[in-house]
Amino acid sequence: MRDVETLAWAVAGSYFEACNCLPICPCRQVGGREGGRSTFGVCDFALSWSIANGHAGELDLAGRQVVMVGSYNDDAPGSPWTVSLFVDDHANDGHAKALTDIFLGRVGGTPSRNYAPAIQTVAGVHTARIELDHTRRHWRISVEAHVDVAADEVVSSDEPVACGIPGLDRPGQELRTHILRVDADILTWEWSDRCGFATDFDYRADR
């Protein structure tokens, strides 16, 4: 088995998301049982990845940050996602392209198994000033005037809680968010007192 350094790309770090479902999000896997429909039938979400270490070819991706916002309707065939992607503005053109391709699932690997097949429409891809805080009880996503998400309350569970986006093999902590605001391309909403989730992630190219 080749080690990580020989893969075409690999990124790992911390993950925090929020959506407009009520906690515990019914889409989650709880105690190994598969999730189901979103609370309200339409899911508005914001996902964030902070890369602690990673590369794409010779490009060092450590320290880069990525945010995806999106929405889907459970009653639409296949529940296709409409998304906008933000890459932090410290990334140069090469980094930005690599991160866009990785997180939109264009180069296969883990995202193509976890969530990318659900993406039907990409409303926009942008570089922007991103500020992420994935530390316990200080969870935050901030993307200039476009995205504002904050959580400081954990939601207890007697069973492991996992989300398919970082991977069901990486259980984490269910949260309650006090703000989930998005104004990005055609995606606009504001919610409060909804669910969130924090864990780590490890995405890799197909071996």
Summary of the structure (lengths in Angstrom):
residues: 207
radius of gyration: 15.9
end to end distance: 8.2
largest distance: 45.8
contacts: 686
relative contact order: 0.24
helix: 11%
strand: 51%
